[in-house]
Amino acid sequence: QVQLVESGGGLVQPGGSLRLSCAASGSVFGGNAMGWFRQAPGKQREFIAGFTAVGTTTYADSVKGRFIISENDAKNTMYLQMNSLKPEDTAVYYCNRIATNRRVNWGQGTQVTVSS
Protein backbone atom coordinates (compact mmCIF):
# COMPACT_ATOMS: atom_id res chain seq x y z
CA GLN A 1 0.00 0.00 0.00
CA VAL A 2 1.25 3.48 -0.89
CA GLN A 3 0.00 6.66 0.70
CA LEU A 4 0.50 10.40 0.32
CA VAL A 5 -0.22 12.73 3.23
CA GLU A 6 -0.02 16.50 2.79
CA SER A 7 0.06 18.91 5.71
CA GLY A 8 0.98 22.45 6.69
CA GLY A 9 -1.81 24.41 5.06
CA GLY A 10 -3.76 27.17 6.72
CA LEU A 11 -5.14 30.69 6.50
CA VAL A 12 -2.61 33.44 5.81
CA GLN A 13 -2.68 37.07 4.73
CA PRO A 14 -1.38 38.17 1.33
CA GLY A 15 2.40 38.40 1.46
CA GLY A 16 2.62 35.73 4.11
CA SER A 17 4.40 32.38 4.02
CA LEU A 18 3.60 28.73 4.61
CA ARG A 19 5.66 25.55 4.49
CA LEU A 20 3.86 22.44 3.26
CA SER A 21 4.99 18.88 3.86
CA CYS A 22 4.34 15.72 1.87
CA ALA A 23 4.90 12.43 3.64
CA ALA A 24 4.92 9.30 1.51
CA SER A 25 5.87 5.66 1.59
CA GLY A 26 9.35 4.81 0.38
CA SER A 27 8.00 3.18 -2.75
CA VAL A 28 6.47 6.48 -3.83
CA PHE A 29 9.71 8.46 -3.62
CA GLY A 30 12.11 5.74 -4.78
CA GLY A 31 13.08 6.13 -8.43
CA ASN A 32 10.29 8.60 -9.13
CA ALA A 33 10.39 12.35 -9.58
CA MET A 34 8.00 14.03 -7.18
CA GLY A 35 6.16 17.30 -7.41
CA TRP A 36 3.47 19.57 -6.03
CA PHE A 37 0.08 20.36 -7.55
CA ARG A 38 -2.85 22.53 -6.54
CA GLN A 39 -6.54 22.73 -7.33
CA ALA A 40 -8.96 25.55 -6.62
CA PRO A 41 -12.68 24.74 -6.27
CA GLY A 42 -14.27 24.28 -9.68
CA LYS A 43 -10.91 24.45 -11.47
CA GLN A 44 -8.51 21.89 -12.89
CA ARG A 45 -5.59 20.62 -10.88
CA GLU A 46 -2.38 22.31 -11.99
CA PHE A 47 1.31 21.54 -11.64
CA ILE A 48 3.18 23.88 -9.32
CA ALA A 49 6.71 22.59 -8.71
CA GLY A 50 8.74 19.43 -9.09
CA PHE A 51 12.07 17.70 -9.49
CA THR A 52 13.46 16.87 -12.93
CA ALA A 53 15.21 13.66 -13.99
CA VAL A 54 18.58 15.43 -13.77
CA GLY A 55 18.07 16.57 -10.20
CA THR A 56 17.09 20.16 -10.84
CA THR A 57 13.82 21.82 -9.94
CA THR A 58 11.16 23.29 -12.15
CA TYR A 59 8.32 25.65 -11.33
CA ALA A 60 5.15 26.90 -12.94
CA ASP A 61 5.45 30.52 -14.03
CA SER A 62 2.72 31.47 -11.59
CA VAL A 63 4.87 30.54 -8.58
CA LYS A 64 8.41 30.90 -9.88
CA GLY A 65 10.52 33.05 -7.59
CA ARG A 66 8.05 32.68 -4.71
CA PHE A 67 7.89 28.94 -4.02
CA ILE A 68 10.78 26.59 -3.26
CA ILE A 69 10.56 22.80 -3.42
CA SER A 70 12.84 20.55 -1.41
CA GLU A 71 12.96 16.96 -0.19
CA ASN A 72 14.48 14.65 2.36
CA ASP A 73 14.59 11.18 0.84
CA ALA A 74 15.77 9.61 4.10
CA LYS A 75 12.55 10.77 5.71
CA ASN A 76 10.41 10.15 2.61
CA THR A 77 9.28 13.74 2.89
CA MET A 78 8.96 16.59 0.41
CA TYR A 79 8.42 20.24 1.22
CA LEU A 80 7.06 23.34 -0.45
CA GLN A 81 8.10 26.68 0.98
CA MET A 82 5.58 29.27 -0.18
CA ASN A 83 6.50 32.93 0.14
CA SER A 84 4.83 36.18 -0.92
CA LEU A 85 1.50 34.42 -1.06
CA LYS A 86 -1.28 35.91 -3.16
CA PRO A 87 -5.06 35.41 -3.00
CA GLU A 88 -4.86 33.48 -6.27
CA ASP A 89 -2.69 30.90 -4.49
CA THR A 90 -5.79 29.79 -2.58
CA ALA A 91 -6.30 26.10 -3.36
CA VAL A 92 -5.94 22.58 -2.08
CA TYR A 93 -2.32 21.52 -2.47
CA TYR A 94 -1.33 17.96 -3.33
CA CYS A 95 1.85 16.00 -3.92
CA ASN A 96 2.38 13.09 -6.29
CA ARG A 97 4.72 11.64 -8.87
CA ILE A 98 5.39 13.89 -11.86
CA ALA A 99 5.04 11.20 -14.53
CA THR A 100 1.39 10.61 -15.33
CA ASN A 101 1.87 6.88 -15.82
CA ARG A 102 3.52 6.57 -12.41
CA ARG A 103 0.94 8.48 -10.39
CA VAL A 104 -0.45 6.91 -7.25
CA ASN A 105 -3.77 7.71 -5.62
CA TRP A 106 -4.08 11.35 -4.64
CA GLY A 107 -4.07 12.16 -0.96
CA GLN A 108 -6.56 14.45 0.75
CA GLY A 109 -4.39 17.49 0.13
CA THR A 110 -3.94 20.46 2.43
CA GLN A 111 -5.99 23.65 2.17
CA VAL A 112 -4.19 26.94 1.67
CA THR A 113 -6.29 30.08 1.94
CA VAL A 114 -4.77 33.49 1.28
CA SER A 115 -7.06 36.31 2.32
CA SER A 116 -6.92 39.71 3.96
N, C-alpha and C positions, 0 to 999 in steps of 0.2 A: 504494500500500500504506500502511495506517495501522497504528500499533503503539503499545501502552501498556506502559511498563516501570515497575514499582513497586520501590522500594528503601528501605532504612533500618530495616527490622525487626530484631528481635533478642530476646534474653532479658533481662528486667529484673525487679527486685523490685517488689512493690506500693508505690505511691507514687512510683515513678520516672517518667522521661520519655523519650520518643523522638520524633524528627522524621522523618516519612516523606516521600519524594519521588515524584512521578509525572511521568515524562518521556513526551511524546507528540509525534507529528507535528503540524505546524501545522494541518493539515486537521481534526484532532480538536478542538483548542481553538477555532479560528476560528468565531465565530457560534454556539457551543454552550456551554451551561452545564455545567460539570464538577462532579463530586462524588466523594466517597469512600464505599466500601462495605466490609463485612467479612463473613466467613463462618467460623463455627466448624465443626469436623468433625461431620458428621451433622446440621447445622442449615442453615436457609435463609440465603441472603445477605441482609443488611440494609443499608439506607441509614444512613450515619453523619453526613455533612456535605456541604454543597454551596453553590453560588452560585445566587441567584435571578435572574430576568430583569431585575430592577431594580437589580442590582449589590450587593445585600445578601447576607448569609450565613444559612444555616439549619442547624440541628443536631438530631439525634435527641435525645430527652429523656435517653437513657442516657449521653450524652457531653457534653451542654450544660454549659458552665462549666468543662470540663476540656480539651476539644479546641479547636483553632483552625485553621481552613482559610485558606490564602492561595495566591496564584499570581503567577507572573511570565510574562506572555504573551510578552514578548520572547524568553524562553528556552524557551517552550513547556513550562513546568514548573509543577506544582502541589504544594503542601506540606500536611502535616497535622501540627501540633504537638500531641502527646499528653502531657498532664500528669496527675499524680495517678492513675496507672494502677492498675487493679484486676484481680484474677485473671479476672473475667468479660470483660475486654477481650481475652483471648487468642483469636486468630483469624488468618486470612489476610486481609490488607487489600488492596483493589483500588481502582482509579480508573476512571472511565468517564463518559460523558455522562449527565446526569440524565434527559433525556427518553428513554423506553423506545424510541420509534420512531427514535431517532437513535443508539442504542448501537452501538458497534463491538465487535469481538471482545475478550473479556476477556484481560488479560495474565496472567502467572503469579502475580501478587500477591506480597506480602512477609509473611513470618510474624512475628507479634508474640506472644511468650509472656511472661505476667506470672505469676511464681511466686516464693515465698519459699523 
